[in-house]
Amino acid sequence: MSAAVGIDDIRAARELLRDVAVTTPILESRSLSAKIGGPVHLKCENLQRAGSFKTRGAYVRIARLTDEERSRGVVAASAGNHAQGVALAAKLLGSKAVVFMPAGAPLPKVVATRAYGAEVVFERGGVDACLAAANAYAEETGAVFIHPFDHPDVVAGQGTLGLEILEQCPDVRTILVGVGGGGLISGIAAAVKTVRPDVHVVGVQAERAAAFPPSLAAGRPVMVEPASTMADGISVGRPGDLTFELVSKLVDSVVTVSEESLSAAMVNCLERSKQVVEPAGAVGVAALLDRPQEFEAPVVTVLSGGNIDPLLLSKVLRHGLASAGRYLVFRARLRDHPGALVDLLSELAEMEVNVLDVVHERVAARLNVDEAEVLLHLETRGPEHCDEVLGRLRKEGYTLSFH
């Protein structure tokens, strides 16, 4: 156990948060329980104040500043959730907050951060560029930098979530936690492993932004260049020094999940559990869908945040439905004569396909003069139904393309 963050620190943080953080509910997921053959519970931190667990660590960090430090203001860097946590905590504690955010940060997170009273400064690049800009601002102005994950007070604040999990699900055997810089899983592991060393704590990263697997293999924090991922909330290029120490000592394993698995997990959360969860908050569910036999039950997976742009949500849900074989998009080429489109749509109706959208194109360089092409968006019942639809259309002589 690192001397930097212990169970006493986490319990003290819980006292600070008693009238600030919500004790979020744990809900059983019947669909996931059936899939893995044992109880699965969702720790709904997406229902936390400001929409994620970040309020816990940010408040503890700012609350432990001196009055003189708080009077100088605080500065942070974030893709959105830490921004809102810092903004809310600073408002509650009477301190000015400036937050550096990536230029492409989701609009609802920007609006919410400003609504809590923080000044938002946009920075080109990802979270790591914002971290550098925020540190430079702190040196220039004297504002106190509030790190999103690599500080003992932040880790202690996030660790209060681990205490809640043990109280709400005392027979838990596995806890799945999304990982970016490592603050949340470090805090949870520091709390849980002290009280219940038999519990497996497993980190989950988006495979396009996974800095921990190469870092753990190298035995030190390694910088990677995150690729574009829908899980912007955990897109971090380098683990923190403190969080790497804690994760390497206390966390049992770190796994990765694909973009397809993330979108399927979000569909599962929304459709089966009625929980709106951002991609970064759904990585634990994605791991369960990918590896249903790998984790010992009872399992608790943390839904770490619910701050998602509605436009992104609609795109991700379509992506998730497509991955699940319930949303099919393709082009069909047909003869350009009266009744051809009616014939195609009649074929689809006979197969009980719901046509969501049709774009009929008759003039294009790729088409012969006697040809037309139809772009179809279809709702289907699953992979087998998709295969049935495509097979029948090909049998009827339609040329199909999927680009």
N, C-alpha and C positions, 0 to 999 in steps of 0.2 A: 504494500500500500504506500503510495506517495505521501510524504509528510505535507505536501502542498494542499491537498484536499482530503479530509477525513470525514468520518460519519458525524463527528461533533460539529464540524463546519456546516454540514448539510442540515443538521437539525436546527442550528442557529439561524440558517437562512430561512428555514420553514417558519420560524417565529416572526422574522421580518415580513414574510409574505402572507401572514395569516389573514390580514384584511385587504390584501391586494390581489393575489392569485386565486382563481377559482379551483376548487377540487373537482376536476373534470371526471365525468362518468366513465365506467368501463362497461361495455356492452358485449354480450356474446354474439358471435356471428355463426348462425346455424349453417350457412352455406360453406364457410371455410372449415367449420368443425367437421362437417360431413366429408369434406375433401381430404383432410389429413387423418381422419379417424379418431379424433379427440377434441377436447374443448379448445376453442380459439376465442380470445377476448380482444376487443379493440379499445385501447386507451385513447379517448376522444379529446386529445389536446387541441384539435381543430376548433373546439368550443371554448378555448381559453380566451381571456381578455386580449384584445388585439389580434386574435385569430391564430395564435401559435404559442408554443412553449417559451419563446424568446423573452416574453415579459418577465418570466421568473428570474433569469440570470441578469438581465439589464437592471431590474429594480434593485436586486441585492447589491450589485456593483455600485450603482449611483447612491444608494442609501448609505453605503459605508464610506463615502467620501466625506471629507471635512466640510464644514460650512464654507470655508474659504475656497476650497476646490470647486464646490458646486456653484459658487458665485462667479467663477470664471467660465462656466458653461461646459458642456460636454460635446464631443464629436464622435461620430461612428461611421462605419462603412457597411453597406448591406445591399442585397438584391431586393429586400423588401420586408421580411419578417423581423429581423433584428432592428431594422429602421423603425418599425412601428413599436416594438418593445421599448427601445430607447426613448422614442418620442413620448410615449405614454408615461414611462417611469420618470422622465425629466419633468413632465408637466405635473405629476403627482408630488414631486419633491421640490418643485420651485426652481428648476434650473433650465437655462436656455440650451437647446439642442440643435446642432447642425449635423446633417446626415449626407454623406456622399453615396450616390446610387449610380449603377450603370445606366448609360443613356437609354438602353432598351428595357429598363425595369418595367414590370407590369403596371399599367396605369392605376388600377385600384389600390395597389400598395403605395404608390406615390401619393395619391389623393388622401389615403388614410393617414400617412405619415405627416403630411401637412395639416390635416385636420386635428391631429394631436398637438399642433403648435410648433413642430420642428421646421427648420429651414432645410430645403432639399437642394443639393448641388449635384448636377449630373457630371459623370466622368466617362470618357471613352474607355472601352475595355471592360473586363469583368470585375468580379469582386476583388481580386488581388490588386488591380489598378486602383480601385476605390480605397482599399486599405492603405496603399502608399500615399494617396492624396490626403486621406484623413490624418495620417501620422504627420505629414508635412504641415497641415493646418494646425494641428495641436502644438507643434514646435513654434510656429509663427505667432500664435495667438495666446498660448497658455491654457487653452481649453483642454480638458481631460479626455484622453482617448478611451472609449469604451469598446474593447475588443469583442467581436461577436462570439468568440469561443475560447481564446487562449489566455484566460485569467482565472485564478482560484475562486474569486467571488462569483464569476459567471458560471463556472462549473458547479459550484456549490448550489447556486440557485436552480440550475437545471436538475441537479441531483434530487431535489425535493420531489420530482416526479417519480423517481425510483421508490421513495418511501411510500408514496400513494399506491403504487402498483402492488407492493408487498402487502399493504393493508387491505386493498380491495380484492386481491386475488392471492390469498396466502398459500395456495398450493401450486402456484406457477412453477413451471420447470424451464421454460425458455422465454426470453424477452427479445423481440426483434425491434431494432432501432435504426432509423435513417441516419446516415452519416455524411456530413460535409467536412467541416473542419474538426469535428469530433467533440464539441462541447457537451452536447446532450448525452451521447453514449458514455462519455467519461464520467459525468455526474451520476447517471443511472448506475453504471458499473461500480463506482465508488460506494454508493449507498447499498446496492443489492449484495455485492460480494462480501461486504462486512457482516451483514445480517444473515444472508443465505448463500454461502459460497458454492452450494450445489447447483444453483440456478445458472443456466447457460445464457450469457448475454451475447447476442449476435448482431453485428453491424451490417447494414445494407447500403450500398452505394449504386448510383446510376453508372453503368459500365462506361459511358462516355465521359464521366467526370469522377474517376476513381483513383484518388491519390493514395489511399491507405494500403491497398495490396502491394504496390511496388515499394512503398515506404517500409512496411513490415518485413518484406523480403530483404531489404537493404539494411534493416536495423537502425534506420534514422529517417527523419522526415525528408521526402523527396519531392521536388517540384515537378508537376506534370502540366501539360497544356490542356485544359478541359475543352472537349469538343462541344458543339451545340447540343443541348439537352433540354427537354421540356421541364426537367427537375432543376430549375434555376436556383431554388432555395438551398441546394446542397452541391452546387457547382463551385468547388473550391480547389485551387491548384496545389495547395501544400497544407498538410496537417500542422497544427500548432505544436510547439515544443512540449508544452505541458500536456496537451491532449494526446500527443503521440506516446508520451511516457505512460499515461494512464491506460490508454487503449492496449498498448503492447503488454502491459502487466495484467490487466483485468479482463479484457474482452476475449471471448473464446474463439471467435472467427469473424471475418468480414467477407461477405459475398457481394456479387454484383447482379444487376438486373437490366434487361434491355428496355428500349423505348416502347416496344410492343407490349412488354409485360407491364410497364407502368400504366399505359393507357387501359389495358384490360383490368388492372387493379382499381383504377378510378371508376370504371364502369361498375365493377363489383361493389365498391363502397357506396356508390350512389343508388344503384338498383336494388341491392340486397340489404344494405344496412341503413339507407337513407342518410348517408353522411357525405357532405360536400368536402372533398379533400383535394388539395393541390398535388401535383405529381410528386414533389419531394416528400409529402406527407404520406404517400401511398406505397413507398418502396417496400415496407415490411409485408404488406399484403401481396405485392408482386412476387416477393421471395417465396411466400407460401404457395402461390399459384404455380410457380416454377418448380418448387422442390417440396411437394406435399408430404413426402415420407422422410424428410431430412431432419425435422425439428420435433423434439419430444414435447408432448402435450402434458398439461395445459400450457398453451402459448398465449402470451400477451404481445400484440404488436401495437406500436405507438403510432397513432395518426397525428403526426407532429404539427400539421398546419392546414388551414383551410382557406388561405388567401389566394384566390385564383381569379384571373380576368375572365368574365363570362364568355368573351369571344374565344379565348384559348380553351375554355371548358368545352364549348361546342365542337371545336376542331378535335380536341383530344377524345371526346366521347365518340365522334365518328370514327376516329382512328381505332379506338378500342373495340367498337362494334365490328369494324372491318376485320380486326385481328381475331375476333371471336366467330367470324363467318356469318355475321348478321347484317352486314352492310356491304353491298357489292357495287362496284363502279367499273364500267367498261364501255367501249365503243363497239357498235354493231354496224356492219356495212350491209346495205340492202339495195335492191333495184329502185331507181327513181321513177316510180309509176304510181298512179292512184291506188290507194288501198294497201300499199306495202307497209306503212307505219301501223295501220290498223291491224294487219296480220301479225306483226311482231308483238304488239301490245296484247293481242288476243292470246298468243302463245304464253306470254307471261301471266296473264290472268288465269289461264287454265292451270298453271303451276302454283297458283295462290301466292304470287309475288306482289308485294306492295311497291308500286312505282312512285318514288319520291320526287324525281325530277327528270325531265326529258329535254335535250337540246338537239334539234333537228338541223343538220347542215347539208346543203345541196350543192354549194359552190366552193371548191377548195382545190388547190393544185394537186393534192394527193388522190383526188377522186376522178374517175372517168366520167364522161358526160352523162352516162346513163346510170350513175351511182349516186347514192346519198349515204350519209352516216349519222348515226344517232348516239349521243352520249347519254347513258342511263345511270341513274342512281337508284338502287333497289334495296328494299328491306327484306331480308330473308330470315329463315328460322334456324340457321346454323350451317356448319360446314357441309353436311350431307345434302342439304337443300341447295346450297350454292353449286355443288358438283352436279346435282340433278338439272338445275337451270342451264348451266353452261353446256353440259353434255347434250341436252335436247336441242338447244339453239344451234350448236355445231352440226348435229344430225340433220337439222332442217336446212342446212346450207348457209347459215350466217357466218361471216368472217368476223371474229372478235379480236379486239386488241385492248391492252391494259396499260397504256402509257399516256 
